[in-house]
Amino acid sequence: MRRRAWWLVACNLFIPGSAQVLAGSRRLGRFGLGATLALWALAVVGAVVFLLWPFAIYVVTTNWFALLAVQAILVFYAILWIVLTFDTLRLVRLVKLRPGARVAIPAAALAALLVVSGGAVYAATAVGTARGTIGSIFGSGGAAVPPSDGYYNILLLGADSGEGRDSMRPDSISVVSINAESGAATITGIPRDMVSVPFSEGPMQDLFPDGYGGPECGTAHCAVNEIFTEVGVLRDGATLYPGAAAVSSTPAIEAVKDAAAGTLGIEIPYYVFIDMNGFASLIDALGGVEITVDQRLPEGGGPSYPGQPADDWAIGWIEPGTQVMDGDTAQWYARSRYTTSDWDRMKRQRQLQEAILRQFTPANVLQRFQGIAAAGEDIVETDIPETMLPYFVELAMKTKDLPMTSIELTPEGGVDPEEPDFAYIRELVQQALHPPSPSPSE
């Protein structure tokens, strides 16, 4: 009886339903066995499809309805395994076993149940979290568009309201250009204090045909990061961009998108907005990021009066060397502007972006999925439509393994943000995105 009991428990664990076929209700056993074989078949088909056509898997894992179906399947199997396990314990006839086996066999069966059924419940919860996150961030995005000159160009904004500000204002403005075939990415950083920026065709170009500035400009310095205030506070943004809300955007973001497109000479259909106030939570959810620090940097809000030594106001220091930063330290690293320059800060932000991308490995995301999803839902806004997610996931898998090109529109790169040469800027971008083919001699 003891050997029989262990065999039934083992059969239930490795081939659910087989214990019932052998010693119990054959109708329940056939149902459980059929469900088990169907699950194995789905797993095999999924593995083959992933090897031969991974894009199909990306479609399933980024589609709201497909994820709902996967979640329902996982819940069904979790319940089925519970039913089959307790029915197997009934078939074991514990009363006919020796005292030691009466404890060991139920303990082993319930431990296996906890692993198998509990794993299915956890997976169903993770799938539900993914479904909610995708619906929250990408549920009402704009229309899918083809790549422009072989690239998907996405405006990346990092911003917060901050003390003393009358509106949200971006601290970091970048454009990520992703090659639609290779996945190679180029990040172009636009200084937030760049002036006289031109706009692409649209309402802001009609208002500022000679670039952002002149008597029509209502902000203090007419810099590119003040376009948020210009459109969001000083003007009727809904009149300028009436369709922004319908595609999960805002008039201010659409205006900055037009400014970035006009400055770089490329089409920018999408944006991703990161709320810097919650940025640290994403870094912590990823388990920190590894950064090599070149210069000692202070943490803190800055001096109370001109010339005040940094040691008097700094709440901490980021020391040189390679280190794994938590969210709070990484945020100071990206935003610190004292004892350094805005140009250095732009480089650090780009360095941090690349470090975050490296942390998005499949293993790390699976291990920390709930935290990453929760952080992303709190701090990320975008108008990328859900239908484009499979393409971008596929590209991201390629991008992560390729070197990333950075273009900084700073004096070191030959660009004066106070007197920018926009023809030169567009030439820089075109050379980076479409380098000339080498001659046969080269």
Secondary structure, DSSP 8 states (H G I E B T S, - for coil): -HHHHHHHHHHHHHSTTHHHHHHS-HHHHHHHHHHHHHHHHHHHHHHHHHHH-HHHHHHHHT-HHHHHHHHHHHHHHHHHHHHHHHHHHHHH-GGGS-HHHHHHHHHHHHHHHHHHHHHHHHHHHHHHHHHHHHHHHHTT-------BTTEEEEEEEEEE--TT-SS-EEEEEEEEEEETTT--EEEEEE-TT-BS----SSHHHHH-TT-S-STT--SSS-BGGGHHHIIIIIS-HHHHSTTTGGGT--HHHHHHHHHHHHHHTS---EEEEEEGGGHHHHHHHTT-EEEEE-S-EEESS--SSTT--HHHH-SEEE-SEEEEE-HHHHHHHHH--TTS-HHHHHHHHHHHHHHHHHH--HHHHHHTHHHHHHHHHHHEEE---GGGHHHHHHHHHHHTTS--EEEE-SGGGT--TTS--HHHHHHHHHHHHS-----S--
